[in-house]
Amino acid sequence: MAKAKNILFIMFDQLRWDYLSCYGHPHLHTPNIDRLAACGVRFDRAYIQSPICGSSRMSTYTGRYVHSHGASWNNIPLKVGEITLGDHLRKAGMDCWLVGKTHMAADAEGMARLGLEPDSVIGARVAECGFDVFERDDGLRAEGPDGFYDPDGAKKYNHYLADKGYESDNPWHDFANSGLDADGNVLSGWFLKNSSEPANIAEEDSETPYLTTRGIEFMDSHDGPWCCHLSYIKPHWPYIVPEPYASMYGPEHVVPVVRSEAERKNAHPVLKAFMDTKVGQAFSREDVREAVIPAYMGLIKQADDQMGRLFDWMEKTGRMDDTMIVLTSDHGDFLGDHWMGEKTFFHDASTKMPLIIYDPSPEADVTRGTTCDALVESIDLAPTFLELAGGEKAGHILEGHSLLPILHGQSDKTPRQVAICEYDYSASPIAQRLNLSVRDAVMFMVANEKWKLIHCEGGYRPILFDLENDPDELVDLGDSADHSVVIAQMYDHLFAWARRPSQRTTRSEQQLIDMRTRSGGTGIMIGIYDENDTPLELTVKYRNRKAKPYTSYLKD
């Protein structure tokens, strides 16, 4: 009988949940991802933990909230000592490998303080978010007057392109992420006006097929049990895609924007600051949306075709019979909704993630092809993987809940009452625009099935959305006196979450329970007036003892 011994953990970067046909997109057909949903479970209310790449991924890789792991923005390192998915799985006998992106910055200072050499096995794992690296490719080979954004970004991929004959000092930019005009001028994909241009690269050499090949090569060369994190770079910007995908979609396929003039006119001060960014202003223009979104859709269509190639190979080789497949994203993309671009706010366009899980085991037969509307978070994946690997959940470290009971039809919900998302924008120019201190440039989202409350530090009123009556999140009820009770209830949830002892990670719950009585047998007697006031066996070392007066030891 089929039984999952391996895990293929697929993550796309900036893939919006409702840009898949199984989630209801009217024009973008993704039959291969739909095929995975048809033999697994599609989760319809799954939330990320932070609307930005780095901190969202660190929550997924640690199974812990941003408040707990501390890597609260891109390039803020995950501190040495933070236990990751790889640590949990290896303890349970499962390897943990990376093929693609993590957006993780190593805690170089912490490693040096502890004498961890980056080229040692342990040092390399600490530097790579707990993964053994088959290939790391964070994708962005951006270069400016101050140098590269990421000196190691797309480095191996650039060598691959050079070996294929793409002549450039940065073929990632000049070919994979740019077009070409009739005179041979590079049309950079960084400029949104060029999004409608086809990338000047053979489709099979572009980033998504390349990483699919590398994922297949990993699975073909490793017996398991393993967890392989196949982490794609796209459909993250630059928004440009090669043919035939560049011509598949046009303005007629762009779904209507979700926003209103009243929403912008009455915007909360912090939300208004995000609307007024350069990217927000750009995506508020229809010509920008009509150039970018067809390219974004093309990138997703290419990704779906690569999923077909990947799943066909897995079926042919028998990997579908012994591998759990998890497909998700690190966050979404506003694409002009709510007068914003990018992902850095808390509307569902950004914070809801696609999540599809296929488990080949017979226990999962009862839920194949079903959907689940339980409140799920990205931190639930680590305990799910650990349970599959046969490990014991470290409940004092992992803050999520295993989804295996849902996959196996034993439950239809998680234990949580609310989902939490956090954003620390203290390193963003928006904090400067709002004249906020580093301490105050943080926000929190708490949401359940009906309400979503957003708390902004800095003395601002909250934002409140009624998700049942206003699913598009256009009407902010945060200053409504009629909703004061709801606001207070949502704050109670947020405060309860903030009070959890998340940093107490060196002792398990059972160890703490054992410690309640352990000192009684080690001779500590506090508040005992008479030896008969406590069980005699606890004072056996203090009774019927003889000693000479100390004066007998004094010399004349």
VOGU-3710 file (C-alpha; in Angstrom, 3 decimals, decimal comma):
1> makaknilfi> 0,000/0,000/0,000  1,139/3,548/-0,709  2,693/5,332/2,214  4,464/8,683/2,301  8,090/8,369/3,346  9,248/11,559/1,604  7,985/15,146/1,417  8,177/17,407/-1,632  7,600/20,882/-0,252  6,895/23,217/-3,195
11> mfdqlrwdyl> 6,785/26,951/-2,571  6,223/29,638/-5,173  7,271/33,204/-4,511  4,535/35,856/-4,564  1,890/33,499/-5,958  -1,483/34,959/-5,110  -3,999/32,401/-3,850  -6,835/33,372/-6,185  -4,684/33,218/-9,344  -5,224/29,471/-9,726
21> scyghphlht> -8,259/27,979/-11,433  -8,942/25,614/-8,517  -9,322/28,746/-6,363  -11,663/30,357/-8,878  -9,673/32,456/-11,353  -11,893/32,820/-14,424  -9,194/32,992/-17,115  -6,000/31,472/-15,748  -6,376/27,704/-16,097  -3,939/25,659/-14,033
31> pnidrlaacg> -4,910/22,034/-14,703  -1,809/20,469/-13,174  -2,088/22,251/-9,842  -5,832/21,525/-10,002  -4,906/17,878/-10,536  -2,954/17,914/-7,295  -5,951/19,449/-5,511  -8,187/16,736/-6,969  -6,166/14,021/-5,233  -5,432/15,960/-2,052
41> vrfdrayiqs> -6,934/18,664/0,150  -7,242/22,330/-0,818  -7,189/24,692/2,144  -9,308/27,805/1,603  -8,459/29,793/4,719  -4,688/29,496/5,070  -2,658/32,492/6,226  0,988/33,445/6,127  2,719/34,898/9,193  4,227/38,013/7,583
51> picgssrmst> 3,563/39,776/4,255  7,191/39,858/3,111  9,462/37,126/1,749  12,128/36,702/4,407  10,123/36,780/7,612  7,262/34,754/6,103  9,662/32,006/5,094  11,423/32,003/8,437  8,074/31,329/10,120  7,441/28,448/7,735
61> ytgryvhshg> 10,911/26,990/8,263  10,816/27,294/12,065  7,126/26,654/12,735  7,186/29,812/14,843  5,656/33,283/14,670  7,819/36,239/13,667  7,487/37,528/17,238  9,225/34,324/18,305  12,020/33,832/15,770  12,875/37,527/15,378
71> aswnniplkv> 13,799/37,595/11,665  11,233/40,298/11,070  12,242/41,663/7,660  14,280/40,712/4,619  17,988/40,249/5,392  17,436/40,245/9,164  19,210/37,011/10,113  17,561/34,078/11,759  19,502/33,999/15,019  21,916/31,201/15,786
81> geitlgdhlr> 20,210/28,653/17,996  16,780/28,953/16,386  15,623/25,392/15,728  14,421/24,810/12,187  12,489/22,279/10,171  15,732/20,520/9,255  16,684/20,096/12,914  13,305/18,593/13,794  13,233/16,249/10,808  16,802/14,975/11,124
91> kagmdcwlvg> 16,093/14,060/14,741  13,202/11,962/13,383  15,438/10,301/10,770  14,494/12,377/7,715  16,953/14,450/5,682  16,014/18,005/4,743  17,270/19,510/1,483  16,918/22,785/-0,397  16,480/23,302/-4,127  15,855/26,996/-4,778
101> kthmaadaeg> 15,097/30,038/-2,642  15,027/30,694/1,109  15,738/34,468/1,336  17,578/33,633/4,545  20,452/35,775/5,826  22,959/33,954/8,012  23,689/35,220/11,508  27,389/35,671/10,746  28,118/37,488/14,014  26,399/34,815/16,074
111> marlglepds> 28,215/32,035/14,227  31,579/33,737/14,774  30,810/34,223/18,467  30,168/30,500/18,856  33,036/29,414/16,616  30,812/27,863/13,941  32,724/27,623/10,677  30,457/28,229/7,656  32,135/25,400/5,727  31,502/22,801/8,451
121> vigarvaecg> 28,418/20,575/8,259  26,782/22,209/11,274  27,897/25,699/10,254  26,536/25,265/6,743  23,171/24,131/8,079  22,979/27,039/10,509  23,870/29,419/7,672  21,258/27,878/5,370  18,193/27,858/7,610  18,680/24,240/8,620
131> fdvferddgl> 18,750/22,848/5,085  21,393/20,784/3,377  21,815/22,579/0,064  21,414/20,782/-3,260  21,182/24,174/-4,913  20,331/27,532/-3,420  19,008/30,119/-5,845  17,368/33,215/-4,387  16,946/34,497/-7,916  17,643/38,194/-7,657
141> raegpdgfyd> 20,839/39,102/-9,492  20,018/42,788/-9,263  22,917/45,203/-9,682  23,147/48,931/-9,008  25,832/51,571/-8,529  26,528/50,186/-5,048  26,957/46,645/-6,324  24,744/43,558/-6,227  21,634/43,343/-4,059  22,627/39,733/-3,415
151> pdgakkynhy> 26,167/38,815/-4,549  25,216/35,120/-4,542  21,828/35,563/-6,213  21,334/33,348/-9,300  25,070/32,671/-9,381  24,839/29,014/-10,452  21,974/29,816/-12,783  24,113/32,512/-14,425  26,872/29,943/-14,959  24,308/27,610/-16,463
161> ladkgyesdn> 23,176/30,308/-18,906  26,759/31,176/-19,788  27,472/27,515/-20,531  24,388/27,484/-22,772  25,874/30,340/-24,807  24,071/33,405/-23,418  26,764/36,054/-23,679  26,558/38,627/-20,896  28,168/39,527/-17,598  24,695/39,054/-16,085
171> pwhdfansgl> 22,575/36,764/-18,271  19,989/36,487/-15,462  19,102/40,111/-16,211  19,900/40,454/-19,910  18,138/37,273/-21,048  15,977/35,612/-18,387  14,473/38,862/-17,119  14,584/41,271/-20,051  13,241/41,628/-23,554  15,033/42,758/-26,699
181> dadgnvlsgw> 14,146/45,365/-29,295  14,805/45,193/-33,037  18,152/46,965/-32,627  19,422/44,537/-29,998  18,798/46,813/-27,033  18,030/45,075/-23,746  14,568/45,999/-22,458  14,995/45,543/-18,725  12,274/43,639/-16,906  12,750/45,979/-13,967
191> flknssepan> 10,775/48,598/-15,882  7,089/47,730/-15,757  6,468/49,051/-19,255  8,554/46,115/-20,555  6,447/43,464/-18,815  4,533/42,827/-22,035  7,773/42,031/-23,872  8,774/38,368/-24,153  11,884/37,504/-22,172  14,830/37,024/-24,535
201> iaeedsetpy> 15,463/33,416/-23,583  14,483/29,958/-24,734  11,584/28,908/-22,551  13,302/25,711/-21,430  16,273/27,756/-20,163  14,215/30,151/-18,038  14,172/30,029/-14,246  11,090/27,914/-13,567  12,010/25,004/-15,895  15,586/25,188/-14,610
211> lttrgiefmd> 14,524/24,704/-10,987  12,086/21,956/-11,988  14,982/20,102/-13,590  17,080/20,545/-10,483  14,236/19,238/-8,325  13,903/16,152/-10,512  17,668/15,619/-10,379  17,533/15,753/-6,600  14,731/13,203/-6,334  16,411/10,967/-8,895
221> shdgpwcchl> 19,606/10,849/-6,846  18,241/10,505/-3,290  16,485/7,451/-1,887  15,055/9,010/1,268  13,439/9,460/3,569  13,854/13,123/2,682  12,082/16,433/2,685  12,959/18,411/-0,441  12,083/22,098/-0,372  11,633/22,924/-4,057
231> syikphwpyi> 11,359/26,678/-3,786  10,611/28,591/-6,978  11,564/32,214/-7,658  8,579/33,122/-9,805  6,007/34,624/-10,267  7,869/37,208/-8,156  9,012/40,289/-10,050  10,633/41,148/-12,415  7,327/40,513/-14,173  8,463/39,168/-17,539
241> vpepyasmyg> 8,092/35,741/-19,120  9,334/34,039/-22,312  7,180/32,894/-25,189  4,799/31,188/-25,602  3,580/32,497/-22,226  4,223/36,164/-23,011  1,435/36,120/-25,607  -1,112/33,950/-23,806  -2,895/36,698/-21,893  -3,877/40,272/-22,566
251> pehvvpvvrs> -5,804/43,123/-20,936  -9,046/41,267/-21,627  -7,942/38,590/-19,146  -7,180/41,022/-16,341  -9,836/40,645/-13,651  -11,447/43,854/-12,363  -9,474/45,666/-9,728  -10,749/45,481/-6,122  -10,729/49,029/-4,761  -12,913/52,088/-4,339
261> eaerknahpv> -12,500/55,828/-4,258  -14,074/55,935/-0,796  -11,505/53,416/0,409  -8,644/55,670/-0,667  -10,288/58,906/0,483  -11,023/57,565/3,968  -7,882/55,458/4,357  -6,340/54,928/7,772  -3,082/56,975/7,987  -0,822/53,915/7,945
271> lkafmdtkvg> -2,737/52,265/5,110  -2,632/55,564/3,198  1,154/55,629/3,517  1,347/52,200/1,868  -1,034/53,321/-0,886  1,161/56,353/-1,566  4,389/54,426/-2,166  5,862/54,473/-5,654  4,744/50,898/-6,274  1,260/51,711/-4,972
281> qafsredvre> 0,993/54,708/-7,269  2,237/52,648/-10,223  -0,280/49,832/-9,738  -3,076/52,347/-9,307  -2,702/53,007/-13,050  -4,623/50,794/-15,449  -1,864/50,852/-18,070  0,524/49,364/-15,513  -1,923/46,643/-14,496  -2,640/45,810/-18,123
291> avipaymgli> 1,073/45,439/-18,814  2,048/43,551/-15,661  -0,834/41,206/-14,875  -0,778/39,300/-18,212  2,937/38,667/-17,617  2,214/37,600/-14,033  -0,436/35,213/-15,352  2,022/33,889/-17,936  4,559/33,162/-15,209  1,909/31,220/-13,293
301> kqaddqmgrl> 0,831/29,314/-16,402  4,450/28,371/-17,021  4,716/27,232/-13,400  1,628/25,067/-13,825  3,029/23,462/-16,960  6,208/22,684/-15,040  4,104/21,108/-12,313  2,678/18,854/-15,018  6,178/17,880/-16,085  7,170/17,284/-12,456
311> fdwmektgrm> 4,103/15,237/-11,521  4,344/13,151/-14,706  7,937/12,264/-13,817  6,920/11,405/-10,258  4,133/9,123/-11,488  6,439/7,426/-13,984  9,098/6,757/-11,358  6,746/5,787/-8,529  7,498/8,884/-6,465  3,815/9,805/-6,289
321> ddtmivltsd> 3,282/6,640/-4,253  5,760/7,453/-1,487  5,904/11,256/-1,399  3,652/13,790/0,271  3,400/16,897/-1,941  2,731/20,279/-0,401  2,207/23,274/-2,701  2,003/26,795/-1,332  3,359/30,356/-1,520  5,157/32,721/0,845
331> hgdflgdhwm> 2,599/35,541/0,242  0,467/37,108/-2,460  0,585/40,273/-4,580  -1,800/43,239/-4,468  -1,533/43,938/-8,230  -3,378/47,237/-7,766  -6,087/46,013/-5,401  -6,695/48,488/-2,579  -4,482/51,013/-4,405  -1,357/49,003/-3,643
341> gektffhdas> 1,321/46,935/-5,320  3,675/44,421/-3,754  2,476/42,531/-0,675  3,213/44,478/2,467  -0,186/44,908/4,079  -2,821/42,601/5,539  -5,615/42,249/2,963  -6,319/38,713/1,771  -4,668/39,492/-1,572  -1,401/39,336/0,332
351> tkmpliiydp> -1,936/37,308/3,492  -3,988/34,356/2,249  -1,846/31,666/0,688  -2,721/28,834/-1,652  -2,200/25,551/0,161  -2,718/22,135/-1,379  -1,532/18,941/0,298  -1,458/15,491/-1,296  -0,809/12,520/0,975  -0,491/9,167/-0,840
361> speadvtrgt> -1,224/7,128/2,287  -4,513/5,192/2,428  -5,523/7,125/5,536  -5,938/10,182/3,287  -8,330/8,477/0,859  -11,351/9,831/2,732  -10,404/13,466/1,988  -9,183/13,284/-1,603  -10,503/16,113/-3,741  -12,005/17,974/-0,792
371> tcdalvesid> -11,650/21,527/0,472  -11,136/22,696/4,035  -12,062/26,091/5,485  -10,284/25,626/8,830  -8,051/28,444/10,058  -4,607/27,284/8,959  -1,253/29,046/9,170  2,091/28,493/7,461  3,578/27,496/10,831  1,384/24,367/10,657
381> laptflelag> 3,579/22,803/7,973  6,571/22,044/10,206  4,575/19,999/12,762  2,738/18,291/9,873  6,040/17,207/8,332  7,400/16,124/11,701  4,375/13,935/12,425  4,650/12,356/8,979  8,321/11,597/9,702  7,311/9,868/12,932
391> gekaghileg> 8,858/12,461/15,212  7,460/13,723/18,469  6,211/17,304/18,317  8,243/19,734/20,387  5,229/21,729/21,538  7,349/24,212/23,461  9,109/25,153/20,211  6,688/24,547/17,348  3,733/26,929/17,560  1,629/25,431/14,786
401> hsllpilhgq> -0,618/22,365/14,593  -0,188/19,244/12,492  -2,632/19,044/9,604  -2,508/15,246/9,367  -5,750/14,863/11,394  -7,503/16,993/8,752  -5,844/15,140/5,869  -6,907/11,808/7,355  -10,494/12,853/8,024  -10,125/12,786/11,806
411> sdktprqvai> -10,886/16,495/12,176  -12,187/19,387/10,100  -10,503/22,237/11,969  -7,393/23,295/13,855  -7,415/24,170/17,571  -6,857/27,883/16,928  -9,517/30,563/17,190  -7,667/33,228/15,193  -4,872/33,588/12,658  -2,012/36,003/13,314
421> ceydysaspi> 0,124/37,923/10,848  2,840/40,482/11,668  4,748/43,133/9,775  7,770/45,072/10,982  8,372/47,981/8,609  10,912/49,788/10,783  13,571/49,464/8,055  11,193/50,741/5,359  11,015/54,314/4,025  7,336/54,223/5,024
431> aqrlnlsvrd> 8,374/54,442/8,678  10,304/57,595/7,884  7,361/59,033/5,966  5,136/58,471/9,007  7,854/59,796/11,329  7,717/56,633/13,419  10,372/55,262/15,708  11,752/51,782/15,148  9,676/50,671/18,137  6,388/51,928/16,652
441> avmfmvanek> 6,795/50,829/13,030  5,118/47,456/13,529  1,652/46,081/12,790  -0,323/42,998/13,727  -3,282/41,271/12,099  -5,677/39,014/13,980  -8,409/37,305/11,962  -11,089/34,669/12,320  -13,808/33,510/9,945  -15,824/36,731/10,361
451> wklihceggy> -13,530/39,561/11,433  -10,083/40,895/10,659  -8,526/43,468/12,980  -5,280/45,284/12,213  -3,394/46,943/15,059  -0,799/49,594/14,229  1,612/50,686/16,917  2,243/54,417/17,260  -1,056/55,476/18,801  -3,245/54,797/15,772
461> rpilfdlend> -6,785/53,495/15,909  -7,339/49,931/14,679  -8,580/48,844/11,271  -11,494/46,392/11,184  -13,008/44,456/8,287  -16,207/42,406/8,305  -15,123/39,416/6,217  -18,631/37,988/5,916  -20,438/41,115/4,683  -17,424/42,810/3,091
471> pdelvdlgds> -15,229/39,992/1,716  -13,393/42,461/-0,524  -12,223/44,370/2,590  -13,231/47,791/1,274  -14,968/49,264/4,337  -12,866/49,996/7,409  -14,992/49,771/10,577  -12,145/50,545/12,945  -13,642/53,845/14,126  -17,232/52,552/14,318
481> adhsvviaqm> -18,739/52,870/17,788  -21,213/50,151/16,825  -18,322/47,695/16,557  -16,550/48,541/19,809  -17,446/45,167/21,338  -16,073/43,293/18,322  -12,900/45,372/18,411  -12,445/44,621/22,104  -12,942/40,901/21,480  -10,386/40,844/18,684
491> ydhlfawarr> -7,921/42,731/20,868  -8,464/40,123/23,567  -7,377/37,471/21,068  -4,313/39,518/20,129  -3,360/40,124/23,757  -3,754/36,437/24,610  -1,452/35,564/21,721  1,107/38,190/22,804  1,209/36,735/26,329  2,203/33,234/25,245
501> psqrttrseq> 5,598/32,063/26,627  7,090/31,555/23,172  10,706/32,126/24,162  10,735/29,282/26,696  12,161/26,758/24,268  14,752/24,891/26,352  12,270/22,883/28,430  9,272/20,921/27,199  5,858/21,088/28,838  6,355/17,654/30,361
511> qlidmrtrsg> 9,730/18,666/31,771  8,105/21,688/33,402  5,370/19,521/34,898  8,002/17,122/36,242  9,927/20,035/37,751  6,927/20,959/39,900  7,665/18,125/42,321  11,231/17,164/41,520  12,855/19,469/44,095  10,959/17,709/46,926
521> gtgimigiyd> 13,169/14,688/46,531  16,415/16,612/46,347  16,403/18,060/49,815  14,937/21,532/49,253  12,632/22,296/52,205  10,846/25,650/51,910  8,203/26,649/54,468  8,458/23,401/56,497  8,172/24,184/60,219  8,375/20,622/61,584
531> endtpleltv> 9,766/17,465/60,032  6,376/15,875/60,490  4,783/18,518/58,244  6,114/16,791/55,148  6,359/13,117/54,094  9,081/11,504/56,177  10,720/9,895/53,163  11,598/13,367/51,854  13,534/14,207/55,033  15,386/10,914/55,428
541> kyrnrkakpy> 18,742/12,651/54,944  17,940/15,190/57,661  16,756/12,883/60,495  18,620/10,684/63,018  21,916/12,365/62,251  24,689/12,927/64,836  27,443/15,503/64,954  29,936/16,825/67,554  29,786/20,445/68,746  31,943/22,611/66,550
551> tsylkd> 33,870/23,688/69,636  35,358/20,233/69,889  37,248/20,945/66,684  38,744/24,208/67,866  42,433/24,170/68,810  43,658/25,707/72,038
//
